[in-house]
Amino acid sequence: MLIAREKKKSNIAEYILYMWQLEDMLRALKLDMEQVDRYLVAGFQADERTSKEIHDWYDNLIAIMQKEKVEEKGHIQALKNTVDELTELHFFLLHQAHDGRYRQLVTQAAGNLVEFRRKAGVDDTVSDVELALNGLYGQLMLKLQKREIHPETVAAMESFSKMIAYLAARYKQMEEEAENSKF
């Protein structure tokens, strides 16, 4: 909860990847709150009030996963919506804002996205943004497992990372502008 809250404010792409990882950790713990308390909540070494808050947050996340039937795979709707927002921003930057720097990053990633889509067997209904996030998540999982990553894959993921980092920075900028315009 604490990490997620901070990541959501600072870098939306990191937030999405973190939340995907949490979904997988909760699945590994069989969505069992006793295990979640033992392995996740206790790890924060927080005071009693904060620990209760963290416990309730995980409990709520599990309830959402169960309600939305993503106990075994998939992502909760709130995360899908966030990916959709990033995808909309992607299209806005390319087609309406004509953001030259972003267009350059997308062009650099394009061949890698096509190749990754082919190798992963992902159809065209998955946006390039979601595809890049999936690739980055896969790389994160390989790193956590201390598995070797082919240099070509590292290079491809670097192109995804640059594209997504720029997109996340623009998302944060738009969020801050929207927040400041409220005052």
N, C-alpha and C positions, 0 to 999 in steps of 0.2 A: 504494500500500500504506500509506504513512504517513498520507496524508490520509484514506483509507478507514477506517483503524483509529481515528483520532481522531473522525471523523464518526459511526462506529458507536457509540462510547461517549457522545458528546455529544448527537446528534440523529438518531434512526433514520430519519426521513423524508429528511433531507438525505443520509444515507448511501445510501438507496435511489436517490434521484435522481442522486447522484454515480456510483453503480455502473452505472446505466442509461446514463449519459453515457460511462463507460469502455467498456461493451460496444460502444456505437456508435463510439467512437474506435478500438477494436481492429478493428472491422469495416472502418472507413475505411482502416486500415493493412493490410487484407487478412490479419489475424491472422499477420502476418509479424514474427517476433521481431527481425530486423535493423532493420526500420522502427521497431518499438516501442522498441528500444534507442536509436536515433537521435533519435526525436521525443519520447519520453516519459521513459525512464530517464535520459537525459543531462540533461534539463531539471531534475532534482533536484539536480544538481551535488553529489552525495554522495561520501563516501569510497568506496574500492573495495569494502569489506565490505558497506556499506549498498547500494551500487549492485547488487552481486550478489544481495542479498536482494530488492531491488525487481525486478530482472530475473526472478528465480525466481518471484516472486509473479505477475507478468504472464504468464509462461510457463505457470504453473499455471492461471490464469484462462482463458487461450486453450485449454488442454487440456480444461478443464471445458466451455467453450462448444462445442468440437468434439464431445466425448463426448455432450453433451446436445442436439446438433444445433440449436444456436441461432447458427450462423455468420452467417446472413443477417438474422434477426429473432427477436424473442422475448427471454426473460430466463432466466438460469440458475435452477435449482430453488431454490437457497439464497435468492435474492432473492424468488422467488414465495412461499416459506415465510415470509419476513419480512413480506411484504405480507399474507399470510393471518393472521399473528399480530396485526398491526395491525387487521385486519378483525374478528378475534375480540374484541379489546379494544374496538373500536367498538361491537359488539353488547353486550358486557358493560356498558359505561358507559351505554348507552341503556336496556337492559332489566333489568339486575340491580342495578347500582349506582345507577341513576336519577340520574345526574350532571346536575343542572340546567343548569350552565354549558355542558357539552358538548351537551346536547340543544338549547340555544339556538343554538349555533354550527352544528349540523347543520340545524336549521330554517332558519337564515339562508342556508345553502348549498343547501338542497333544490331550490328552483326552478332555480338555476343548474346543479345536477347533472342534473336532468331535461332541461333544454335542451341541455347539453353532450352528454349521452348520445344525444339525438335527432340533433343535428348531426353527431356523430362516427360515428353508425351503430353504436353499441355496444349489444349485447344485455344483458338483465337478469342474465346469469350473471356479469357483471363487477361486483364490489362497488362501493359508493359510494366507499370508501377508495381502491381501485385506480383508479377513474375520476378522482377528484380528483388523485391522484398523476400520472396520465397528462396531465391538464390542466396541472398545474404544470410537468411536464417539457416539454410543448409550448411553454409560455410561456418557459421557460428557453432552449430552442433558438431561438425567435424573437428573444429578446434577444441571444443570442450572435451571431446572423446580422445584428444591428442592423436588424431589420425592424420596421415600424410595427405596433403592437398596438392594436386598436380599444378605445376607452374602456370599452365594455360588457364586453369580454373581460377587461380589467384588473380591473374591478369583480367579475366572476364569479370570477376567479382569486384575488382577495383573500379572498373568502368561503371558497374551498377552502383557501387558505393558513392562515387562522385556525383552521379545523376541524382540519387536519392538524397544525398547530403544537401545538395543545392535546393532540391524540392522542399526538404524539411526546413531549411533556412528561410525560404520564401513563405512557407506556411506559417512559421513563427512570426515573421514580419507582418503578414496579413492579420494574424490573430492580435498582435500588439496594436496595429493600426485600428482594428475594430474596437479593441478595448479602450484605446485613447479617445476615439471618437464618441464614446458614450458619455464622456465628461464635458 
